[in-house]
């Protein structure tokens, strides 16, 4: 009997010592939390254009939120769009906004979250040049149409007087995969060249009249690095990381503009942004605007199905829209203008899980 009482007392002490923990767990469950929220992996895929800043963001965010992990595959905007439409990822990244027909066919409402601004730059390999190359939009379109074939073409010489341009073939490089960078580039060419618009048009993937293709911004940058007398288009960060020279482009005001954070922001300042935040800022007016600039987007379903993932996603999106913008400038992406931040906040607040709001700020 004594032995039994001792065991009973021991059990009672054990239960008493764990009573606070039981109450804490009960409170967590009543609040809608669960132990599953301690670890969550957000799956993403898409654009290579913003991949450098996204990887930086993931690293910084995870340091303060060790329960959250990111698995982002930089497969191009086209691939990201396909995966978000198939609902095989938690978020996608795309420089090209989804088209109306894709939004209509999606299994739920998809929202566009502008993350940062970037620039598509025109790189060139001309070892003999001692100063920056200048290009007009008409000349650039004709190079990619295959109508201007040599570096010493009169059209190129006309805006680069005093520069000895070689009489060699231009090696044209472009993307081979579905790409938001291609969308931005061809969207620009379609605005400045009626012939380009008629013959090729704009899109994440087009039928190129001339040139050699490479996959991703990384692939194009590498090919451009290895090819003398080449011309290519890549996101600014990739050009800088690979020490590629890039041209000053004539903008809509007739000024030759270097791609900088200031000239990218100037392009955004002229944008007429719709409620859904889908907008093109290529060939923007204004003497200080760089003409091949663009927002890049994170895409997500407005109504989420997994509460744990949904909470982690909206918290990250809010962080990226605010704290994350400081890192953007250091990575050569232009931060979002204040007026855009306010619109993005509204989009983030609109995200729900099974119809219930997730964000309360």
Secondary structure in CASP SS format (residue, H / E / C, confidence):
PFRMAT SS
TARGET T0000
AUTHOR 0000-0000-0000
METHOD secondary structure of the structure
MODEL  1
X C 1.00
X H 1.00
X H 1.00
X H 1.00
X H 1.00
X H 1.00
X H 1.00
X H 1.00
X H 1.00
X H 1.00
X H 1.00
X H 1.00
X H 1.00
X H 1.00
X H 1.00
X H 1.00
X H 1.00
X H 1.00
X H 1.00
X H 1.00
X H 1.00
X H 1.00
X H 1.00
X H 1.00
X H 1.00
X H 1.00
X H 1.00
X H 1.00
X H 1.00
X H 1.00
X C 1.00
X C 1.00
X C 1.00
X C 1.00
X H 1.00
X H 1.00
X H 1.00
X H 1.00
X C 1.00
X E 1.00
X E 1.00
X E 1.00
X E 1.00
X E 1.00
X E 1.00
X E 1.00
X C 1.00
X C 1.00
X C 1.00
X C 1.00
X H 1.00
X H 1.00
X H 1.00
X H 1.00
X H 1.00
X H 1.00
X H 1.00
X H 1.00
X H 1.00
X H 1.00
X H 1.00
X H 1.00
X H 1.00
X H 1.00
X C 1.00
X C 1.00
X C 1.00
X E 1.00
X E 1.00
X E 1.00
X E 1.00
X E 1.00
X E 1.00
X E 1.00
X C 1.00
X C 1.00
X H 1.00
X H 1.00
X H 1.00
X H 1.00
X H 1.00
X H 1.00
X H 1.00
X H 1.00
X H 1.00
X C 1.00
X C 1.00
X C 1.00
X C 1.00
X C 1.00
X E 1.00
X E 1.00
X E 1.00
X E 1.00
X C 1.00
X C 1.00
X C 1.00
X C 1.00
X C 1.00
X H 1.00
X H 1.00
X H 1.00
X H 1.00
X H 1.00
X H 1.00
X C 1.00
X C 1.00
X C 1.00
X C 1.00
X E 1.00
X E 1.00
X E 1.00
X E 1.00
X E 1.00
X E 1.00
X E 1.00
X E 1.00
X E 1.00
X E 1.00
X E 1.00
X E 1.00
X E 1.00
X E 1.00
X E 1.00
X C 1.00
X C 1.00
X C 1.00
X C 1.00
X C 1.00
X C 1.00
X C 1.00
X C 1.00
X C 1.00
X E 1.00
X E 1.00
X C 1.00
X H 1.00
X H 1.00
X H 1.00
X H 1.00
X H 1.00
X H 1.00
X H 1.00
X H 1.00
X H 1.00
X C 1.00
X C 1.00
X C 1.00
X C 1.00
X E 1.00
X C 1.00
X C 1.00
X C 1.00
X H 1.00
X H 1.00
X H 1.00
X H 1.00
X H 1.00
X C 1.00
X C 1.00
X C 1.00
X C 1.00
X C 1.00
X C 1.00
X C 1.00
X C 1.00
X C 1.00
X C 1.00
X E 1.00
X C 1.00
X E 1.00
X E 1.00
X E 1.00
X E 1.00
X E 1.00
X C 1.00
X C 1.00
X C 1.00
X C 1.00
X H 1.00
X H 1.00
X H 1.00
X H 1.00
X H 1.00
X H 1.00
X H 1.00
X H 1.00
X H 1.00
X H 1.00
X H 1.00
X H 1.00
X H 1.00
X C 1.00
X H 1.00
X H 1.00
X H 1.00
X H 1.00
X H 1.00
X H 1.00
X C 1.00
X C 1.00
X C 1.00
X C 1.00
X C 1.00
X C 1.00
X C 1.00
X C 1.00
X C 1.00
X C 1.00
X C 1.00
X C 1.00
X E 1.00
X E 1.00
X E 1.00
X C 1.00
X H 1.00
X H 1.00
X H 1.00
X H 1.00
X H 1.00
X H 1.00
X H 1.00
X H 1.00
X H 1.00
X H 1.00
X H 1.00
X C 1.00
X C 1.00
X C 1.00
X E 1.00
X E 1.00
X E 1.00
X E 1.00
X E 1.00
X E 1.00
X H 1.00
X H 1.00
X H 1.00
X H 1.00
X H 1.00
X H 1.00
X C 1.00
X C 1.00
X C 1.00
X E 1.00
X E 1.00
X C 1.00
X E 1.00
X E 1.00
X E 1.00
X C 1.00
X C 1.00
X C 1.00
X C 1.00
X C 1.00
X E 1.00
X E 1.00
X C 1.00
X C 1.00
X C 1.00
X H 1.00
X H 1.00
X H 1.00
X H 1.00
X H 1.00
X H 1.00
X H 1.00
X H 1.00
X C 1.00
X C 1.00
X C 1.00
X C 1.00
X C 1.00
X C 1.00
X C 1.00
X C 1.00
X C 1.00
X C 1.00
X C 1.00
X C 1.00
X C 1.00
X C 1.00
X C 1.00
X C 1.00
X C 1.00
X C 1.00
X C 1.00
X C 1.00
X C 1.00
X C 1.00
X C 1.00
X C 1.00
X E 1.00
X E 1.00
X E 1.00
X E 1.00
X E 1.00
X E 1.00
X E 1.00
X E 1.00
X E 1.00
X C 1.00
X E 1.00
X E 1.00
X C 1.00
X C 1.00
X H 1.00
X H 1.00
X H 1.00
X H 1.00
X H 1.00
X H 1.00
X H 1.00
X H 1.00
X H 1.00
X H 1.00
X H 1.00
X H 1.00
X H 1.00
X H 1.00
X H 1.00
X C 1.00
X C 1.00
X C 1.00
X H 1.00
X H 1.00
X H 1.00
X H 1.00
X H 1.00
X H 1.00
X C 1.00
X C 1.00
X C 1.00
X E 1.00
X C 1.00
X C 1.00
X C 1.00
X H 1.00
X H 1.00
X H 1.00
X H 1.00
X H 1.00
X H 1.00
X H 1.00
X H 1.00
X H 1.00
X H 1.00
X H 1.00
X H 1.00
X C 1.00
X C 1.00
X E 1.00
X E 1.00
X C 1.00
X C 1.00
X E 1.00
X E 1.00
X C 1.00
X C 1.00
X C 1.00
X C 1.00
END
